[in-house]
């Protein structure tokens, strides 16, 4: 039937993976929040997030997105509010505000 979506039954192992992923995301948010202050670069935020991903043996859905010809280089999409979304982590330093 066209337009029908099937629901895949999750196993205990699937739920365990989802729990780890949730803990990883929470830890990444906490880590980045703790170091996000004026003067810190978006690349430093990305590096801190990479460490958390490694600790939890998780991967970023952003890293490599776009395929081999134009892969996204960061594990975070970072940009100030005044800039377009999905910014590439780099030397931009956070400012107050």
C-alpha positions as CSV (number, residue, x, y, z in Angstrom):
1,X,0.0,0.0,0.0
2,X,1.5,3.3,-1.1
3,X,2.2,5.8,1.7
4,X,2.0,3.2,4.5
5,X,4.8,3.2,7.0
6,X,5.7,0.1,9.0
7,X,6.6,0.2,12.6
8,X,9.7,-1.9,13.4
9,X,9.5,-3.8,16.6
10,X,12.4,-2.8,18.8
11,X,14.5,-5.4,20.6
12,X,16.0,-5.1,24.1
13,X,19.4,-4.4,22.3
14,X,17.8,-1.6,20.3
15,X,16.5,0.0,23.5
16,X,19.9,-0.4,25.1
17,X,21.5,1.5,22.2
18,X,18.9,4.2,22.4
19,X,19.6,4.6,26.1
20,X,23.3,5.0,25.5
21,X,22.6,7.5,22.7
22,X,20.4,9.5,25.0
23,X,23.0,9.6,27.7
24,X,25.7,10.6,25.2
25,X,23.6,13.5,23.9
26,X,22.9,14.7,27.4
27,X,26.6,14.5,28.3
28,X,27.5,16.4,25.1
29,X,25.0,19.1,25.9
30,X,26.3,19.4,29.5
31,X,30.0,19.5,28.3
32,X,29.4,22.1,25.6
33,X,27.3,24.2,28.0
34,X,30.1,24.2,30.6
35,X,32.7,25.4,28.2
36,X,30.6,27.8,26.1
37,X,31.7,31.2,27.1
38,X,33.0,34.3,25.4
39,X,36.3,33.7,23.6
40,X,35.9,29.9,23.1
41,X,35.8,28.9,19.4
42,X,33.2,26.8,17.8
43,X,36.0,24.4,16.9
44,X,36.8,24.0,20.6
45,X,33.1,23.2,21.2
46,X,33.3,20.6,18.4
47,X,36.4,19.1,19.9
48,X,34.8,18.7,23.3
49,X,31.8,17.0,21.7
50,X,34.1,14.6,19.9
51,X,35.6,13.5,23.2
52,X,32.2,12.7,24.6
53,X,31.2,10.8,21.5
54,X,34.4,8.7,21.8
55,X,33.8,8.1,25.5
56,X,30.3,6.7,24.8
57,X,31.4,5.0,21.6
58,X,28.8,6.9,19.6
59,X,28.9,8.7,16.3
60,X,27.6,12.0,15.1
61,X,24.9,12.1,12.5
62,X,26.4,15.4,11.2
63,X,30.0,14.1,10.6
64,X,30.4,13.1,7.0
65,X,26.9,14.1,6.0
66,X,26.8,15.0,2.3
67,X,28.8,12.1,1.1
68,X,32.4,11.7,-0.1
69,X,32.4,14.8,-2.4
70,X,31.3,17.3,0.2
71,X,31.3,15.7,3.7
72,X,30.3,17.9,6.7
73,X,33.5,18.1,8.8
74,X,32.0,18.6,12.3
75,X,30.2,16.6,14.9
76,X,28.2,19.7,15.8
77,X,26.5,22.3,13.7
78,X,27.6,25.6,15.2
79,X,26.8,29.2,14.4
80,X,25.8,32.3,16.3
81,X,22.1,33.3,16.2
82,X,22.9,36.1,13.6
83,X,24.3,33.6,11.1
84,X,22.6,31.0,9.0
85,X,22.1,27.6,10.7
86,X,24.3,24.5,10.3
87,X,27.6,26.4,10.6
88,X,30.8,24.5,10.3
89,X,32.9,24.5,13.5
90,X,35.9,26.8,13.1
91,X,37.8,29.8,14.5
92,X,34.7,31.9,15.2
93,X,34.9,33.0,18.8
94,X,31.8,33.2,20.9
95,X,30.9,36.6,22.1
96,X,28.7,37.8,25.0
97,X,25.0,38.1,24.2
